[in-house]
Amino acid sequence: GWIVALDDKPIKTPAKKLLELPTRPLAVGIAAEWEAQPRKIVPYTMQLMKLATTAIDQVPTIAPTMKDSMLRYLETDGACIRSDEKDLAKKEAAHFDRLLKWLHRDLH
């Protein structure tokens, strides 16, 4: 992973976890957000930092709950349920098949 350092110290999340990032562009973006800070830090101007720290601190603990919640609505999802009507089913396939293939490939 990629680490951003301030004054030669790795940045940590609000939960004191190491801010280890999966890609160089994300690390560069967060470094740029910190570089742009005035003397007094303005947290709301650092959207990438907020997103990354949330992903590290919160997502692992809430992921099972989120997954269960999403699965409850799966059977009513327009991308997954197809019409019995041929013309409509063809339009649904044109709109959603690429998305479903991507989800299957990356999340399965």
Secondary structure as GFF3:
##gff-version 3
##sequence-region A 1 108
A	DSSP	beta_strand	2	3	.	.	.	ID=ss1
A	DSSP	beta_strand	5	6	.	.	.	ID=ss2
A	DSSP	beta_strand	9	10	.	.	.	ID=ss3
A	DSSP	beta_strand	20	21	.	.	.	ID=ss4
A	DSSP	alpha_helix	24	35	.	.	.	ID=ss5
A	DSSP	three_ten_helix	43	45	.	.	.	ID=ss6
A	DSSP	alpha_helix	47	57	.	.	.	ID=ss7
A	DSSP	alpha_helix	59	73	.	.	.	ID=ss8
A	DSSP	three_ten_helix	74	76	.	.	.	ID=ss9
A	DSSP	alpha_helix	86	107	.	.	.	ID=ss10
###
